[in-house]
Every structure is written in C-alpha cells, then in structure tokens.
Amino acid sequence: MLIGEPTSPLGEYDCTELTRRVLSVEEPQWHQDARRQQSYDVHAQTQSLILLFCSGWPKISIARANGWDLLADVAVPVMDRIIADHYAPGGQVLRAMMTRLPPGGRIARHRDSHPSFAIAHRIHVPLQTNPQVEFVVGNEIVPPRAHFAFELNNRVEHQVINRGTEPRIHFIFDYAPPQTQS
C-alpha cells in the first residue's frame, strides 16, 4: 500500500513462540510450496512457508496452504495483535507467509505489482535476522531487528541481500482494511 514513506514502524511484538516453531520446521517443508519462487524471479533464492495466499482480481479467492497447519496457531495471534494495534477492524488477511533468504541470498530490486497491493497493508515481522542483512526500500535502509514489526510500502522499489551466515526469516502478511462504502 502506498503509505507515504518507504516503511512505517509498528513496534516490537513477542514472537518467541512463532520464531521457535519456524526454526523447528524441517528443511523439506521449506521447499514444498514453490509458487512464489516459480512465479516471481526475484524470489527464486528464497523459500516460503505459505499459510494463506490470494488469487484473482478484483474478485479474489483466499486459500489456506501447507504452512497453515504448521503455524497458524502461533502466527494468527501475532497478526491479530498487530492488526488490533494499528488498523481498522473488520478487514481481511489476503496473504500470510514465512519467507527465508539463505546466507548469500539476494532478492533483486523490484516493486510488487499485484493490484491488491494498492489496498492492502504489507506487514513484515523479522523473526531471525543478522547485522549483515541489507534491506533497502527506496533509499531507506531498514535495520535488521528481530520481532520489530513494520509496514512496507511495497509499491516502492525494494531489495534484500543476506551477507550473513544465518538465514533471514520474515513473517509477512497483507491486511486489507474494510472498504469504505459509498
């Protein structure tokens, strides 16, 4: 969503249980659902645990994916807290996923273009990161801070490089607030 700046801080959230669960996921599960990597070249070096994913426009369909059964019980409370603290109630989560960028991995500079990004808030919650992660949104460098949520203006060009020795893992979800009735 175009929020007027590259990112907007949302604050620190207790994601201890979510992080513990994500770090315990076995390697093959990170590779079960490769739709993002196959559909978007910039995400080819990432792996995902997808909980929810939307398709279609303007009539959308939201489906649960493999990650739902693995993580929903610890991910949904985090989403609910962030939404309650910062956004109008009654909207809809369009996408929810864990994304992992391995050491040496890169997400090339790009803008997200699906029409839903014009109406939905893209929230990032870093679960595991390191000082060698370079996340650039527009001309802003986003500091790597675990459990510190922020909204990303994903209509602005952004890129990530992980020069560290451990994976960078973010919990990402898109929240579409209730539409104003005319």
SEVEX-458388 format. One record per residue: residue in one letter; x, y, z of N, C-alpha, C, CB in turn. Coordinates in steps of 0.001 Angstrom, whole numbers, plus 500000, padded with zeros to 6 digits. Atoms other than C-alpha are relative to their C-alpha. Glycine has a CB too. Layout:
# residues N
AXYZXYZXYZXYZ ...
//
This chain:
# residues 182
M500848498834500000500000500000500000500892501227500000499036499999501212 L499256498753500025501219503479499242499752500718501319499587500889498781 I500167499442498658501812504770502784500704501329500192500502499029501018 G499383498694499887503725507956502030501476499977500352499284500782501006 E498578500165499715507121506659503132500369498556499689500338500367501491 P499613501377500335509163503539502378499537498964501021501493499918499862 T500462500907498945508378501935505750499383500824501114501167499119500544 S500593499362498831506380502722508856500142499038501178498494500380499747 P499789500906498866507391501274512245498689499696500727501011500606500980 L501187500425499253504732499289514117500345499598501427499316498837499290 G499579500309498641506755498323517173500416498554500203498906500327500942 E499509501329499631508088495301518971498838499117500434501054500098501128 Y501027500987499655505934492165519322500674498725500466499065499714498794 D499467501259499497506529488994521278499690498899498986499403499656501402 C500126501057501006507116486405518573500836498790500378500418500517498619 T499116501065499522509099483986520722499502498627499558500114500048501526 E500534501327500347506802481006520163499952499803498484498588499815500599 L500023500096501462506345481740516452501408499753499469499407501286499374 T498612500186500443510112482033515978500486498590500325500926501045500659 R499589501355499609510748478810517913499406498965499043499563499697501456 R500670500969500880508197476954515783500568500053498590498489500262499963 V499472499863501359509505478338512483501399499403499904500025501480499575 L498642500537500031513086477440513364500042498482500153500824500638501089 S500041501460499853511992473873514141499445499294498753499156499630501212 V500542500602501231510452473334510691501122499288499264499338501081499080 E498987500789500693512310470623508823500200500515498574499604498512499982 E499595499441501292514127471548505613499055499655498841501379499520499667 P500881500290501143511855469660503146498707500831499983499643498532500004 Q501231499214499950508840471657504358500186501386499405499515500119501430 W499722498699500590510504474909503260499924499971498478501363500482500434 H499959500132501465510517473569499683498715499414499413501172499131499599 Q501233500636500481507010472053499455499163500892499094499166499572501168 D500850499083500759505286475149498052500894501068499380498894500645500911 A499055499105500678507451476931495498499302500980499060501016499185499219 R500724499127500943504734479036493823500597501398499917498540500104500403 R499402498653500047506375482338494807501315499977499231500233500545501429 Q498707500093500658509791481204493620499831499756498496500837498881500633 Q500239500299501409508352479918490323499291501150499274499178498727499875 S500768498922500623506055482890489694500746501332499959498704500181500733 Y499310498710499888508404485717490682501508499754500031499537500780501280 D498558500243500113512029485537489506500790500602501151500515500555498697 V499239499342498928513152487960492222500018499176501281499418501377500288 H500067500825498793512146485385494866500583498598499793498561499886500464 A499471501324500329513972482465493225500944499452501065500715500054498678 Q499040500465499003516586482309496009499385499860501393501175500950500058 T500668500105498704514016482320498824499289498660500127499001501153500189 Q500909501113499743511961479568500414498852500578500823500725498792500752 S501186499479499322508460480012501825499231498908500714499093500696499011 L501029500796499342506054478533504296498740500852499889500372499637501529 I501176499180500280502757479854502977498825499512500841499645499961498489 L501193500304499208499792479996505348498746500317499195500005500795501327 L501144499542500797497332481994503205500519500639498722499113501007500802 F499607499374501259497502483072499575498755500361499216500919499067499172 C501170499590500767495098485026497422500304499920498511499562501427500388 S499881500001501459494487484742493718498781500707499428500127498542499431 G501087499315500691492330486560491215499955501482500309498686499374500362 W500229498576499788491376490199490860498992500488498985501318500804499897 P500231499444498671489140492022491510499273499040500938499214501272499881 K500621501006499132487198489010492787501113499055500431498818499220499266 I498881500802499520489738487278494986499524498729500690500860500815500951 S500213501242499281489930483819496416501200499821500925499824498774499019 I498929500199499023491924483202499592499970498544500436499847500964501233 A499921501418499661493131479681500264501087499766501046500276499156498738 R498976500446499058494980478037503111500993499133499248499372499222501200 A498944500788500627498278476448502165500680499140501060501034500918499288 N499312500960499135500709473924503706500401500574501349501219499482499308 G499531499392498770502006476351506319498914500245501026500666501272499692 W501099499722499065498562476851507848500000498998501153498642499960499266 D500044501026498950498526473543509722501253500024500875499836498615499376 L498748499952499245502153474027510799500056501169500987501166500091499044 L499674498775499286501972477587512091498834500889500397500903500776499189 A501110499065499767498502479157512234499745500244501480498734499477499350 D500319499818498576498052478566515969500933500996500691500068498664500719 V499078499020499413501118480737516718500145501259499137501369499364500206 A499898498838500889501009483088513695498774500896500082500200499545498568 V501228499195499987497368484206513867499958500952501206498766499079500017 P499997499042498889497704485693517391500928501202499776500402499294501269 V499093498887500305500667487795516198499324500954499022501346499480499412 M500723499154500960498675489050513206498881500761500692499427499152498849 D501139499362499322495639489751515390500452501165500882499241498969500849 R499504498920499132497705491823517855500428501215499188501175499505500850 I499532498885500836499329493914515135498821500712499356500975499498498914 I501178499387500628496022494491513329499222500808501028499089498921499364 A500760499293498958494244495444516577500697501285500432499794499093501215 D499239498833499554497025497888517476500085501114498955501387499575500382 H499664499009501030497323499647514102498979500207498882501265499618499388 Y500875499927501170494456499049511676498538499866500386500369498920498997 A501438500102499774490684499250511385499585498525500034499215500765498898 P500460501392499936488936496020512424499055499695498830499289499723501353 G500979500418500991486792494016510032500547499794498611498929500983499937 G499394500235501308489262493684507171500304498526499796501275500823499847 Q499700501377500357490780490569505703501495499835499741499188499574498767 V498620500352500315494218488965505657499991499288498650500643499097501125 L499971500549501361494957488270501986501107498971499812500174501120498991 R498843500898500100498333486585502342500667499943501358501010500473498898 A499184500143498794500424485239505217501036498924499713499125499636501265 M498934500950500312503786483519504910501253500285500799500319500031498520 M498640499848499504507221482954506336500879499951498763500394498879501068 T499061500026501117509969483800503874501418499924500554499823501252499085 R498627500224499550513543482675504244500955500318498858500198498536500495 L498935499689500950516538484139502462501291499438500582500113501557499729 P498817500652499429519595481923502964501236500909499958500291498697499250 P498749499248500063523123483202503601500477500098498542501089499329500890 G499548499781501373524457484717500385498860500249499032500798498822499532 G501157499826500872520918485030499016499687501462499736498796499326500601 R500328498651500440519516488045497252498588500021499420501028500504498958 I501269499685500659516127489459496314500272501280499221498783500167501044 A499648498864500849516727491788493370499008501148500163500060499566498537 R500821498784499902515362495344493312498755499836499136500810501263499561 H501273500167500704511687495256492365498900500762500722499629498506499881 R501241499502499395508192496591493070498980498884499890499485501325499301 D501082500982500069505252494371493901498861500641499210499523499547501444 S500921499373500942502632494886491222498566499480500036500525499829498642 H501380500501499979499524492829492027499068501128500461499868498748500943 P500907498908499618496508495207492251499610500011501482498754499917499174 S500359500037498571495779494039495820500967500823500840499977498554500509 F499023499235499232498940495831496939499651501482500073501374499830499399 A500447498607499922497207499159496261499062500218501184499302500408498699 I500974499860498907494672498440499036500418499318501294498681499448499568 A499624500781498811496429496071501441501286500531500619500168498514499639 H498798499655499253498989496856504120500918498783500008499656500459501456 R499020501087499974502158494715503758500802500136501285500938500031498734 I499336499958498703503425493944507249501117498959500032498986499754501150 H498843500881499821506872492448507903500295499895501489501251500531499217 V499534500215498634507886490907511211501241499110499900498873499343500917 P498791500817500037511526489790511198500029499030501191501258500901500006 L499910501011498945511838486531513143501450499641500276499210498744499614 Q498560500257499859515516485833512501500709500858498960500348498459499815 T499242499149500904517979488263511003501419500110500530499342501404499854 N498630499813499544521574489353511338500504501348499497500918498843499510 P499515498665500372523629492556511053500487500110498554501114500396500919 Q499498499986501371524824491548507585498872499987498954500914498807499780 V501129499903500931521323491748506048499852501454499584498673499463500645 E500228498663500542520914494760503794498635499994499313501147500422498998 F501369499901500515517227495555503196499778501464499655498923499474501049 V500139498625500475516733498672501094498614500171499384501118500355498965 V501324499655500536513316500222500418500101501446499535498837499805501083 G499727498680500542513548503206498088501458500310500276499057501087500614 N498636499666499581516629504923499522500214499744501484500307501456499681 E499930500251498560515932503800503103500571498616500280498611500139500640 I499475501289499544517964501059504778499218499612501245501553500066500292 V500808500488498884515755499003507100500919499225500940498807499100499499 P499119500712499069517688497978510219499476498596500314500153500802501298 P500433501359499672517621494225510932499713499866501491501064498980499574 R500400500094498585515644493994514201498971498883500146499416501364500520 A500921501111499782514075490681515205498828500451500867500728498808500655 H501265499790499283510464490911516414499532501450499976500143499549501432 F500442498614500137510138494592515409499231500119498687501215500998500041 A500873499973501169507166494864513022500043501371499321498558499649500400 F500103498762500764506931497449510267499137499758498773501401500523499593 E500748500071501251504722498214507314500940500417498880498717500906500037 L499163499750501166506441498145503936499143500572498890500711498708499534 N500640499487501203505395500314501036500581499199498838500232501564499821 N499440500895501009505882497512498539499749500477498571499427498621500173 R500126499365501315504919499797495648501242500834499701498727500884499936 V498703499349500164508361501394496176501009498883499728500400500864501281 E498986501013500271511368499527494786500707499598501286501017500515498970 H499317500521498815512983497291497394500843498795499613498983499621501106 Q499088501116500246515741494684497602500590499527501320501127500410499015 V499380500566498802517453492412500112501227499201499584498994499103500789 I498804500836500156520936490911500325500349499479501386501212500805499356 N499596500601498728521878488486503094501471499607499906499110498759500350 R498555500271500007525648488656503533500436499248501265500788501320499877 G499696500669498744525427486893506905500188498504499845498916500263500990 T499767501449499986525985483289507911498772499214500441501163499671500914 E501250500686499632522416482517509013498866500539499126499668500197501527 P501117499546500824519115482728507140499297501221500605498998498866499813 R500888498901499602516968485850507284498589499473499807500260501337499156 I501372500502500067513378484838508087499053501101500441499819498729500881 H501021499005499685510457487263507974498625499360499931500087501206499038 F501424500293500058506797486709508765499396501191499260499352499783501459 I500590498949500826504916488684506106498515499716499860500690500084498600 F501424500160500295501196489281505859499434501288499432499224499588501261 D500680498874500642498908491535503840498605500114500588499939499822498447 Y501305499747499377495912493079505572499264501071499208500162500435501488 A500862499059500718493148494726503538498924500482500962499363499340498724 P501005499483499073491084497026505766498618499964499353500352501439500439 P501340499995500583487308497140505341499879501167499013498911500102501112 Q500164498977501032486344499087502232498944501016500412499621499356498658 T500952498937499725484600502411502594498812499868499064500660501385499853 Q501216500108500808481009502205501421499636501382499449498821499410500840 S500404498698500546479815504940499045498503500168500023500509500166498581 
//
